Amino acid sequence: MKIGICTDRIEDSYTYTKSGEIFFSPLFEMFAAMHVICNPLHHTARLHWWERVRILLDEQLIADIVDLAECTNEWLAPIDFVSFDTYPTRDMNIEEALLTLEGYSINTWKKVFSENGTNVTPSQKKKIIGVSKRFYDSYFYQEIMILEPLMNTALKKLLKSWETEGIAKSISDIHERLKVDEHEIIFVKNKEYHFKYDDIKKIFVTGSVFLSPHLIMGMDNNSAIQTVKHFYAEDVDACPPDELVKLYNGLADGTRLQILKLIKHKPDTTQSLAKSLGISEAAVSKQLKVLSLAGLVTKQRKGSFMYYSVAEQALDFLTYRIYEYLV
């Protein structure tokens, strides 16, 4: 699903006049979830999710997903069917997308998989489609039903930041191993990969709650680059019930809700908030401490003052957190 297209109009942005597109693909996210199942210990931000899912999923299904890890590059290869706008599957729901993939020739599959350093046979293709359908039908249909609208909201905010700050600034915030300078975007993996702005025709970005800590980056034959922004990285040290109690406790107070409303669009200080609310600075500080423990606010020092702002991701994924615990 296309979230939006933006041409960078921020004159001091490194990507000035460059075009970018933000999208969200349910199929991309499902393959990313299956990638986590292949190597859950590598994805520490999704360990709580994995502990829950392995109880819910049939053991044979998990085994089949893992058995296909080698030929699918741990399910990263089929993700390339939706990474750019080359294939229409990117804008389809999962059921329709899997039917479309099933109809592609084995030569098309081989082309995509070879670009991931692997190969696929007709029998493996058939099994990949079958296992994907089983994973969706038995579990992921309910996950994506909750997750998709939340991701769409979060990605619309990302698009807004493109429009107000420029695409380069947003890209530099995606991952510590993704850097930008006035000439190029630098992707640091086993070595440095350089993408010069003059060679880039379009920039694609999607979002995922599963691919952390990976930095996914690539360029297609049309000189378009694509990368992935991570959302909702779990606190691996937090016990889910305690985390939820703190989160909802942060919202369970009229004054705290007022504070969140006041700082939703503009960071503010304790002193200013106290004046707006007509209460003491000590009372505001007490409420901000509760909000901070809940992960609902962030703070940044500017000169002599501390400015508080809403932690957008915490609010955006409230529904997903409670869903994950209750399911």
ZALUMSE-141091 format. One record per residue: residue number from 0; residue in one letter; x, y, z of N, C-alpha, C in turn. Coordinates in steps of 0.1 Angstrom, whole numbers. Example, Ala and Ser with C-alpha at 12.3 -4.5 7.8 and 13.67 -1.06 7.14 Angstrom:
<atom 0,A,<132,-57,78>,<123,-45,78>,<132,-33,78>> <atom 1,S,<128,-22,71>,<137,-11,71>,<129,0,79>> 
This chain:
<atom 0,M,<8,-12,0>,<0,0,0>,<9,13,0>> <atom 1,K,<6,21,-10>,<14,33,-10>,<9,43,0>> <atom 2,I,<18,48,9>,<15,57,19>,<16,71,13>> <atom 3,G,<26,74,5>,<27,87,-1>,<40,89,-9>> <atom 4,I,<40,99,-17>,<52,102,-25>,<55,117,-21>> <atom 5,C,<68,119,-21>,<73,132,-17>,<85,136,-26>> <atom 6,T,<85,148,-31>,<97,154,-37>,<103,164,-27>> <atom 7,D,<116,161,-24>,<122,169,-13>,<123,184,-18>> <atom 8,R,<117,193,-10>,<116,207,-13>,<124,215,-2>> <atom 9,I,<131,208,7>,<139,216,17>,<153,219,11>> <atom 10,E,<155,232,9>,<167,236,1>,<180,232,7>> <atom 11,D,<181,231,20>,<194,227,26>,<195,212,28>> <atom 12,S,<185,205,23>,<186,190,24>,<195,184,14>> <atom 13,Y,<203,174,18>,<212,168,8>,<204,161,-3>> <atom 14,T,<191,157,-1>,<183,151,-11>,<174,160,-18>> <atom 15,Y,<177,173,-18>,<168,183,-24>,<165,180,-39>> <atom 16,T,<152,180,-42>,<147,177,-55>,<146,162,-58>> <atom 17,K,<151,153,-49>,<150,139,-50>,<135,134,-47>> <atom 18,S,<131,124,-53>,<117,119,-51>,<118,106,-42>> <atom 19,G,<109,105,-33>,<108,94,-24>,<94,89,-23>> <atom 20,E,<93,76,-19>,<80,70,-17>,<80,61,-5>> <atom 21,I,<70,62,3>,<69,54,15>,<57,45,13>> <atom 22,F,<59,32,17>,<48,22,15>,<48,12,26>> <atom 23,F,<37,5,27>,<36,-6,37>,<30,-18,30>> <atom 24,S,<37,-29,31>,<32,-42,25>,<30,-52,35>> <atom 25,P,<18,-57,37>,<15,-68,46>,<23,-81,43>> <atom 26,L,<25,-83,30>,<33,-95,26>,<48,-94,31>> <atom 27,F,<53,-82,29>,<67,-79,33>,<68,-82,48>> <atom 28,E,<58,-77,56>,<59,-79,70>,<57,-93,74>> <atom 29,M,<49,-101,67>,<47,-115,70>,<60,-123,68>> <atom 30,F,<67,-120,56>,<80,-127,54>,<90,-122,64>> <atom 31,A,<90,-110,69>,<99,-105,79>,<96,-113,92>> <atom 32,A,<84,-116,95>,<81,-123,107>,<86,-138,106>> <atom 33,M,<85,-144,94>,<90,-157,92>,<105,-157,93>> <atom 34,H,<111,-146,89>,<126,-145,90>,<130,-145,105>> <atom 35,V,<122,-139,114>,<125,-139,128>,<124,-154,133>> <atom 36,I,<114,-161,129>,<112,-175,133>,<125,-183,130>> <atom 37,C,<131,-180,119>,<143,-188,115>,<155,-186,124>> <atom 38,N,<156,-175,131>,<167,-172,140>,<163,-162,150>> <atom 39,P,<154,-166,159>,<148,-157,169>,<158,-151,179>> <atom 40,L,<169,-158,182>,<178,-152,192>,<186,-141,186>> <atom 41,H,<187,-139,173>,<193,-128,167>,<185,-115,168>> <atom 42,H,<172,-117,170>,<163,-106,170>,<158,-104,185>> <atom 43,T,<166,-98,193>,<163,-97,207>,<151,-88,210>> <atom 44,A,<148,-79,201>,<137,-70,202>,<124,-77,200>> <atom 45,R,<124,-90,195>,<112,-97,192>,<111,-111,199>> <atom 46,L,<120,-112,210>,<120,-124,218>,<107,-127,225>> <atom 47,H,<100,-116,230>,<87,-118,237>,<77,-123,226>> <atom 48,W,<78,-117,214>,<69,-122,203>,<71,-136,200>> <atom 49,W,<84,-140,199>,<87,-154,195>,<82,-164,206>> <atom 50,E,<84,-160,219>,<80,-169,229>,<65,-172,229>> <atom 51,R,<57,-161,225>,<43,-163,224>,<39,-171,211>> <atom 52,V,<45,-168,200>,<42,-174,187>,<45,-189,187>> <atom 53,R,<56,-193,193>,<60,-207,192>,<50,-216,200>> <atom 54,I,<43,-210,210>,<32,-217,217>,<20,-218,208>> <atom 55,L,<17,-208,201>,<5,-207,193>,<6,-215,180>> <atom 56,L,<18,-216,174>,<20,-222,161>,<22,-237,162>> <atom 57,D,<17,-244,152>,<19,-259,151>,<34,-261,149>> <atom 58,E,<40,-271,157>,<54,-274,156>,<59,-278,142>> <atom 59,Q,<50,-284,135>,<54,-288,121>,<55,-276,112>> <atom 60,L,<46,-266,114>,<47,-254,106>,<60,-246,109>> <atom 61,I,<64,-245,122>,<76,-239,125>,<88,-246,119>> <atom 62,A,<88,-259,119>,<98,-267,113>,<99,-265,98>> <atom 63,D,<87,-264,92>,<87,-261,77>,<93,-248,74>> <atom 64,I,<90,-238,82>,<95,-224,80>,<110,-224,81>> <atom 65,V,<115,-231,91>,<130,-232,93>,<136,-240,82>> <atom 66,D,<130,-251,78>,<135,-259,67>,<138,-252,54>> <atom 67,L,<130,-241,52>,<131,-233,40>,<141,-222,41>> <atom 68,A,<147,-221,53>,<156,-209,55>,<167,-208,45>> <atom 69,E,<173,-220,42>,<185,-219,33>,<181,-214,19>> <atom 70,C,<171,-220,13>,<168,-216,-1>,<161,-202,-1>> <atom 71,T,<155,-197,10>,<149,-184,9>,<158,-173,15>> <atom 72,N,<170,-177,19>,<179,-167,26>,<172,-162,38>> <atom 73,E,<167,-172,46>,<159,-169,58>,<147,-160,56>> <atom 74,W,<140,-162,44>,<128,-155,40>,<131,-141,36>> <atom 75,L,<143,-137,34>,<146,-124,29>,<145,-123,14>> <atom 76,A,<147,-135,7>,<147,-135,-7>,<132,-131,-12>> <atom 77,P,<122,-138,-8>,<109,-134,-13>,<104,-120,-9>> <atom 78,I,<111,-114,1>,<107,-100,4>,<110,-91,-8>> <atom 79,D,<120,-95,-17>,<123,-87,-28>,<111,-86,-38>> <atom 80,F,<101,-95,-37>,<90,-94,-46>,<82,-81,-42>> <atom 81,V,<84,-75,-31>,<76,-64,-26>,<85,-52,-22>> <atom 82,S,<98,-53,-24>,<107,-42,-19>,<106,-29,-27>> <atom 83,F,<104,-31,-40>,<103,-19,-49>,<89,-20,-56>> <atom 84,D,<86,-12,-66>,<73,-12,-72>,<74,-20,-85>> <atom 85,T,<84,-29,-86>,<85,-38,-98>,<74,-47,-100>> <atom 86,Y,<69,-53,-88>,<58,-63,-88>,<46,-57,-81>> <atom 87,P,<34,-60,-87>,<22,-54,-81>,<18,-60,-67>> <atom 88,T,<25,-71,-63>,<22,-77,-50>,<24,-68,-38>> <atom 89,R,<32,-57,-40>,<35,-48,-29>,<22,-41,-24>> <atom 90,D,<13,-39,-33>,<1,-31,-29>,<-11,-41,-27>> <atom 91,M,<-9,-54,-26>,<-20,-63,-24>,<-21,-68,-9>> <atom 92,N,<-33,-73,-6>,<-33,-80,7>,<-26,-93,6>> <atom 93,I,<-24,-100,17>,<-15,-112,17>,<-21,-123,8>> <atom 94,E,<-34,-126,10>,<-40,-137,2>,<-39,-134,-13>> <atom 95,E,<-42,-122,-18>,<-41,-119,-32>,<-26,-119,-36>> <atom 96,A,<-17,-114,-28>,<-3,-114,-32>,<3,-128,-33>> <atom 97,L,<-1,-137,-24>,<4,-151,-25>,<-1,-158,-38>> <atom 98,L,<-14,-155,-41>,<-19,-161,-54>,<-11,-156,-66>> <atom 99,T,<-8,-143,-65>,<0,-137,-76>,<14,-143,-77>> <atom 100,L,<20,-144,-66>,<33,-151,-65>,<33,-165,-71>> <atom 101,E,<22,-172,-67>,<21,-186,-72>,<20,-186,-87>> <atom 102,G,<14,-176,-93>,<13,-176,-108>,<25,-171,-115>> <atom 103,Y,<35,-166,-108>,<48,-162,-115>,<56,-174,-119>> <atom 104,S,<62,-173,-131>,<70,-184,-136>,<82,-187,-127>> <atom 105,I,<87,-199,-127>,<99,-203,-120>,<111,-195,-124>> <atom 106,N,<111,-190,-136>,<122,-182,-140>,<122,-168,-133>> <atom 107,T,<110,-163,-131>,<109,-151,-123>,<114,-153,-109>> <atom 108,W,<110,-164,-103>,<114,-167,-90>,<129,-169,-89>> <atom 109,K,<135,-176,-99>,<149,-178,-99>,<157,-165,-100>> <atom 110,K,<152,-155,-108>,<158,-142,-109>,<159,-135,-96>> <atom 111,V,<147,-134,-89>,<147,-128,-76>,<156,-134,-66>> <atom 112,F,<155,-148,-65>,<163,-155,-55>,<178,-154,-58>> <atom 113,S,<182,-154,-71>,<196,-154,-75>,<202,-140,-70>> <atom 114,E,<194,-130,-70>,<199,-117,-65>,<201,-117,-50>> <atom 115,N,<196,-127,-44>,<199,-129,-29>,<209,-140,-27>> <atom 116,G,<216,-145,-37>,<226,-155,-36>,<221,-168,-33>> <atom 117,T,<209,-171,-38>,<204,-185,-35>,<196,-189,-48>> <atom 118,N,<191,-202,-47>,<184,-207,-58>,<171,-213,-54>> <atom 119,V,<161,-215,-63>,<148,-221,-59>,<144,-230,-70>> <atom 120,T,<138,-242,-66>,<133,-252,-76>,<118,-251,-76>> <atom 121,P,<112,-256,-86>,<97,-256,-87>,<91,-262,-74>> <atom 122,S,<96,-273,-69>,<91,-279,-57>,<92,-270,-45>> <atom 123,Q,<104,-263,-44>,<106,-254,-33>,<96,-242,-34>> <atom 124,K,<94,-237,-46>,<85,-226,-48>,<71,-231,-43>> <atom 125,K,<67,-243,-47>,<54,-248,-42>,<53,-248,-27>> <atom 126,K,<64,-253,-21>,<64,-254,-6>,<64,-240,0>> <atom 127,I,<71,-231,-5>,<72,-217,0>,<58,-211,0>> <atom 128,I,<50,-213,-11>,<37,-208,-11>,<28,-215,-1>> <atom 129,G,<29,-228,0>,<21,-236,9>,<23,-232,23>> <atom 130,V,<36,-231,27>,<40,-228,41>,<35,-213,44>> <atom 131,S,<37,-204,35>,<32,-191,37>,<17,-190,39>> <atom 132,K,<9,-197,31>,<-5,-197,33>,<-9,-203,47>> <atom 133,R,<-2,-214,51>,<-5,-220,64>,<-2,-210,75>> <atom 134,F,<9,-203,74>,<13,-193,85>,<3,-182,85>> <atom 135,Y,<-1,-177,74>,<-11,-167,74>,<-25,-171,79>> <atom 136,D,<-29,-183,74>,<-43,-188,78>,<-43,-192,93>> <atom 137,S,<-32,-197,98>,<-32,-202,112>,<-29,-191,122>> <atom 138,Y,<-22,-181,118>,<-18,-171,128>,<-18,-156,123>> <atom 139,F,<-10,-154,112>,<-6,-140,109>,<-18,-131,104>> <atom 140,Y,<-29,-137,100>,<-40,-129,96>,<-45,-120,107>> <atom 141,Q,<-45,-125,120>,<-49,-116,131>,<-38,-106,135>> <atom 142,E,<-26,-110,133>,<-15,-101,136>,<-15,-89,127>> <atom 143,I,<-17,-91,114>,<-17,-80,104>,<-29,-72,105>> <atom 144,M,<-40,-77,109>,<-52,-70,111>,<-51,-59,121>> <atom 145,I,<-43,-61,132>,<-40,-51,142>,<-29,-42,138>> <atom 146,L,<-19,-48,132>,<-6,-41,129>,<-7,-31,117>> <atom 147,E,<-15,-35,107>,<-15,-27,95>,<-19,-12,97>> <atom 148,P,<-31,-10,103>,<-35,4,105>,<-25,12,114>> <atom 149,L,<-18,5,124>,<-9,12,132>,<4,16,124>> <atom 150,M,<8,7,115>,<20,10,107>,<17,21,97>> <atom 151,N,<5,21,92>,<1,31,82>,<1,45,89>> <atom 152,T,<-3,46,101>,<-3,58,109>,<11,63,111>> <atom 153,A,<20,53,116>,<34,57,119>,<41,61,106>> <atom 154,L,<38,55,95>,<45,58,82>,<40,71,76>> <atom 155,K,<28,75,79>,<23,88,75>,<30,99,82>> <atom 156,K,<33,97,95>,<41,106,102>,<55,107,97>> <atom 157,L,<61,96,92>,<74,96,86>,<73,105,73>> <atom 158,L,<63,103,65>,<61,111,53>,<60,126,56>> <atom 159,K,<54,129,67>,<53,143,71>,<67,149,75>> <atom 160,S,<75,141,81>,<89,145,84>,<97,147,71>> <atom 161,W,<94,139,61>,<101,142,48>,<97,156,43>> <atom 162,E,<85,159,44>,<80,172,39>,<85,184,47>> <atom 163,T,<87,182,60>,<91,193,68>,<107,194,71>> <atom 164,E,<113,182,70>,<128,182,73>,<136,178,62>> <atom 165,G,<130,172,51>,<138,167,40>,<140,152,42>> <atom 166,I,<142,145,30>,<143,130,30>,<156,126,37>> <atom 167,A,<167,133,34>,<180,129,39>,<180,129,55>> <atom 168,K,<174,138,61>,<174,139,76>,<167,126,81>> <atom 169,S,<156,123,75>,<148,111,79>,<156,98,77>> <atom 170,I,<163,97,66>,<171,85,63>,<182,84,73>> <atom 171,S,<188,95,77>,<200,94,86>,<195,89,100>> <atom 172,D,<182,90,103>,<177,86,116>,<172,71,116>> <atom 173,I,<173,65,104>,<167,51,103>,<176,41,111>> <atom 174,H,<189,42,110>,<198,32,116>,<212,39,117>> <atom 175,E,<219,34,128>,<232,40,131>,<242,36,120>> <atom 176,R,<239,26,112>,<249,22,101>,<245,28,88>> <atom 177,L,<235,36,88>,<231,43,75>,<234,58,77>> <atom 178,K,<243,63,69>,<248,77,71>,<246,84,58>> <atom 179,V,<245,97,59>,<243,106,47>,<253,117,48>> <atom 180,D,<258,122,37>,<266,134,36>,<261,142,24>> <atom 181,E,<268,152,20>,<263,161,9>,<264,154,-4>> <atom 182,H,<271,143,-5>,<273,137,-18>,<266,123,-20>> <atom 183,E,<264,116,-9>,<259,102,-10>,<253,97,3>> <atom 184,I,<246,85,1>,<241,78,12>,<251,66,14>> <atom 185,I,<255,63,26>,<265,53,29>,<259,42,38>> <atom 186,F,<259,30,33>,<254,18,40>,<266,10,45>> <atom 187,V,<267,9,58>,<278,2,64>,<274,-12,68>> <atom 188,K,<279,-22,62>,<277,-36,65>,<290,-43,67>> <atom 189,N,<293,-54,59>,<306,-60,60>,<316,-51,53>> <atom 190,K,<312,-41,46>,<320,-30,40>,<311,-18,38>> <atom 191,E,<316,-8,33>,<308,4,30>,<303,3,16>> <atom 192,Y,<290,6,15>,<283,7,1>,<279,22,-1>> <atom 193,H,<283,27,-12>,<281,41,-14>,<270,43,-25>> <atom 194,F,<260,51,-22>,<250,54,-32>,<250,69,-34>> <atom 195,K,<255,73,-45>,<256,88,-48>,<243,93,-52>> <atom 196,Y,<240,105,-48>,<227,111,-51>,<225,113,-66>> <atom 197,D,<235,115,-73>,<234,117,-88>,<230,104,-94>> <atom 198,D,<232,93,-88>,<229,80,-94>,<215,75,-89>> <atom 199,I,<209,81,-79>,<196,77,-73>,<185,84,-80>> <atom 200,K,<176,76,-86>,<164,82,-92>,<152,83,-82>> <atom 201,K,<151,73,-73>,<140,73,-64>,<144,66,-51>> <atom 202,I,<138,70,-40>,<141,64,-27>,<128,58,-21>> <atom 203,F,<128,45,-18>,<117,38,-13>,<120,35,2>> <atom 204,V,<110,37,11>,<112,34,25>,<99,27,29>> <atom 205,T,<100,16,36>,<89,9,43>,<92,8,58>> <atom 206,G,<83,3,65>,<84,1,80>,<82,-14,84>> <atom 207,S,<88,-18,95>,<87,-31,100>,<89,-32,115>> <atom 208,V,<81,-40,121>,<83,-43,136>,<92,-55,138>> <atom 209,F,<96,-62,127>,<103,-75,129>,<117,-74,125>> <atom 210,L,<122,-66,116>,<135,-67,111>,<147,-61,119>> <atom 211,S,<144,-55,130>,<154,-50,139>,<162,-62,144>> <atom 212,P,<176,-62,144>,<185,-50,143>,<190,-49,129>> <atom 213,H,<184,-56,119>,<190,-55,105>,<188,-41,99>> <atom 214,L,<198,-38,91>,<197,-26,83>,<196,-32,69>> <atom 215,I,<184,-30,63>,<181,-36,50>,<183,-24,40>> <atom 216,M,<191,-27,29>,<193,-16,20>,<196,-23,6>> <atom 217,G,<191,-17,-5>,<194,-22,-18>,<191,-13,-29>> <atom 218,M,<195,-16,-41>,<192,-8,-52>,<188,-17,-64>> <atom 219,D,<177,-12,-71>,<173,-21,-82>,<179,-16,-95>> <atom 220,N,<174,-22,-106>,<180,-19,-119>,<176,-6,-124>> <atom 221,N,<166,1,-118>,<162,14,-122>,<167,25,-114>> <atom 222,S,<178,22,-107>,<185,32,-98>,<177,37,-87>> <atom 223,A,<168,29,-82>,<160,32,-70>,<166,25,-58>> <atom 224,I,<167,31,-47>,<171,25,-35>,<160,23,-25>> <atom 225,Q,<161,13,-17>,<151,10,-7>,<157,6,6>> <atom 226,T,<151,11,17>,<155,7,30>,<143,6,40>> <atom 227,V,<145,1,52>,<134,-2,61>,<136,5,74>> <atom 228,K,<126,12,79>,<126,18,92>,<120,9,102>> <atom 229,H,<127,7,114>,<122,-2,124>,<112,6,133>> <atom 230,F,<101,0,137>,<92,5,147>,<90,-5,158>> <atom 231,Y,<86,1,170>,<83,-7,181>,<93,-18,185>> <atom 232,A,<105,-13,189>,<115,-22,194>,<112,-25,209>> <atom 233,E,<110,-38,212>,<106,-41,226>,<118,-39,235>> <atom 234,D,<115,-35,248>,<125,-35,258>,<127,-49,263>> <atom 235,V,<138,-55,259>,<141,-69,262>,<142,-72,277>> <atom 236,D,<145,-61,285>,<147,-63,299>,<133,-62,307>> <atom 237,A,<123,-58,300>,<110,-56,307>,<101,-68,306>> <atom 238,C,<95,-71,317>,<85,-82,317>,<72,-76,311>> <atom 239,P,<66,-82,301>,<55,-76,295>,<43,-71,304>> <atom 240,P,<39,-79,314>,<29,-73,323>,<33,-60,330>> <atom 241,D,<45,-60,335>,<50,-48,342>,<50,-36,332>> <atom 242,E,<55,-39,320>,<56,-28,310>,<42,-22,307>> <atom 243,L,<32,-31,305>,<18,-27,302>,<12,-19,314>> <atom 244,V,<15,-24,326>,<9,-17,338>,<15,-2,338>> <atom 245,K,<28,-1,336>,<34,12,336>,<28,21,325>> <atom 246,L,<27,15,313>,<22,22,302>,<8,28,304>> <atom 247,Y,<-1,19,309>,<-15,23,310>,<-17,31,323>> <atom 248,N,<-8,29,333>,<-8,38,345>,<-4,52,341>> <atom 249,G,<5,53,331>,<8,67,327>,<-3,74,321>> <atom 250,L,<-13,67,315>,<-25,73,309>,<-36,75,318>> <atom 251,A,<-36,68,330>,<-47,68,339>,<-48,79,348>> <atom 252,D,<-47,91,343>,<-47,103,352>,<-50,115,343>> <atom 253,G,<-60,124,348>,<-64,135,340>,<-53,145,337>> <atom 254,T,<-44,148,347>,<-34,157,346>,<-23,152,336>> <atom 255,R,<-20,139,337>,<-10,134,328>,<-15,134,313>> <atom 256,L,<-28,132,311>,<-34,133,298>,<-33,147,293>> <atom 257,Q,<-35,157,301>,<-34,171,298>,<-20,174,293>> <atom 258,I,<-10,169,301>,<4,171,297>,<7,165,284>> <atom 259,L,<2,153,281>,<5,147,268>,<-1,155,257>> <atom 260,K,<-13,160,259>,<-20,169,249>,<-12,181,246>> <atom 261,L,<-7,188,257>,<1,200,256>,<14,198,248>> <atom 262,I,<20,187,250>,<34,185,244>,<33,176,231>> <atom 263,K,<21,173,227>,<19,164,215>,<25,170,203>> <atom 264,H,<23,183,201>,<28,189,188>,<40,199,191>> <atom 265,K,<43,202,204>,<53,211,206>,<60,208,220>> <atom 266,P,<73,205,220>,<79,202,233>,<78,214,242>> <atom 267,D,<78,211,255>,<76,222,265>,<84,218,278>> <atom 268,T,<86,229,286>,<93,227,299>,<84,225,311>> <atom 269,T,<90,221,322>,<82,219,334>,<76,233,338>> <atom 270,Q,<84,243,337>,<79,256,342>,<67,261,334>> <atom 271,S,<68,259,320>,<58,264,312>,<45,255,314>> <atom 272,L,<47,242,315>,<36,234,317>,<28,237,330>> <atom 273,A,<36,240,341>,<30,244,353>,<21,256,352>> <atom 274,K,<25,266,344>,<17,278,342>,<4,274,334>> <atom 275,S,<6,266,324>,<-5,263,315>,<-16,255,323>> <atom 276,L,<-11,246,332>,<-20,238,340>,<-25,244,353>> <atom 277,G,<-18,254,357>,<-22,261,370>,<-19,253,382>> <atom 278,I,<-8,245,381>,<-3,237,393>,<12,240,395>> <atom 279,S,<17,234,406>,<31,237,409>,<41,230,400>> <atom 280,E,<53,235,399>,<63,228,391>,<66,214,397>> <atom 281,A,<66,213,410>,<68,200,416>,<57,190,412>> <atom 282,A,<45,194,411>,<34,185,407>,<36,181,393>> <atom 283,V,<40,190,384>,<43,187,370>,<54,177,369>> <atom 284,S,<65,179,377>,<77,170,377>,<73,156,381>> <atom 285,K,<64,155,391>,<59,142,396>,<52,135,384>> <atom 286,Q,<43,142,377>,<36,135,366>,<45,132,355>> <atom 287,L,<55,140,352>,<64,137,341>,<72,125,344>> <atom 288,K,<76,123,357>,<83,111,361>,<75,98,358>> <atom 289,V,<62,99,361>,<54,87,358>,<53,85,343>> <atom 290,L,<51,95,335>,<51,94,321>,<64,89,315>> <atom 291,S,<75,93,321>,<88,89,316>,<90,74,319>> <atom 292,L,<86,69,331>,<87,55,334>,<78,46,325>> <atom 293,A,<67,52,320>,<59,45,311>,<64,45,297>> <atom 294,G,<74,53,294>,<80,54,281>,<71,63,272>> <atom 295,L,<63,71,278>,<54,80,270>,<59,93,266>> <atom 296,V,<70,98,273>,<76,110,270>,<91,109,268>> <atom 297,T,<97,118,261>,<111,119,260>,<116,133,264>> <atom 298,K,<128,135,267>,<133,148,271>,<146,151,264>> <atom 299,Q,<148,164,263>,<160,169,256>,<164,183,262>> <atom 300,R,<176,184,267>,<181,197,273>,<184,207,262>> <atom 301,K,<179,219,264>,<183,230,255>,<186,242,264>> <atom 302,G,<199,245,264>,<204,255,273>,<202,252,288>> <atom 303,S,<195,260,295>,<192,258,309>,<179,250,312>> <atom 304,F,<172,247,301>,<159,241,303>,<158,227,297>> <atom 305,M,<150,218,303>,<147,205,298>,<133,205,291>> <atom 306,Y,<133,201,279>,<121,201,271>,<115,187,270>> <atom 307,Y,<102,185,272>,<96,172,272>,<87,172,259>> <atom 308,S,<87,160,253>,<78,158,241>,<73,143,242>> <atom 309,V,<62,141,234>,<56,128,234>,<64,118,227>> <atom 310,A,<65,106,232>,<72,95,225>,<62,89,215>> <atom 311,E,<63,93,203>,<52,90,193>,<50,75,191>> <atom 312,Q,<61,68,190>,<59,53,188>,<52,46,199>> <atom 313,A,<54,51,212>,<47,45,223>,<32,46,222>> <atom 314,L,<28,58,217>,<14,61,216>,<8,53,203>> <atom 315,D,<16,54,193>,<12,47,180>,<9,32,182>> <atom 316,F,<17,26,190>,<16,11,191>,<10,6,204>> <atom 317,L,<2,15,211>,<-5,11,223>,<-14,-2,220>> <atom 318,T,<-21,-1,210>,<-31,-12,207>,<-23,-25,204>> <atom 319,Y,<-12,-24,197>,<-4,-36,194>,<2,-42,207>> <atom 320,R,<6,-34,216>,<12,-39,228>,<2,-47,236>> <atom 321,I,<-10,-42,238>,<-20,-49,245>,<-25,-61,238>> <atom 322,Y,<-25,-61,225>,<-29,-72,217>,<-18,-83,219>> <atom 323,E,<-6,-80,218>,<5,-90,220>,<4,-97,233>> <atom 324,Y,<0,-90,243>,<0,-96,257>,<-12,-105,258>> <atom 325,L,<-24,-101,253>,<-36,-108,255>,<-38,-120,246>> <atom 326,V,<-32,-120,234>,<-34,-131,225>,<-27,-144,230>> 
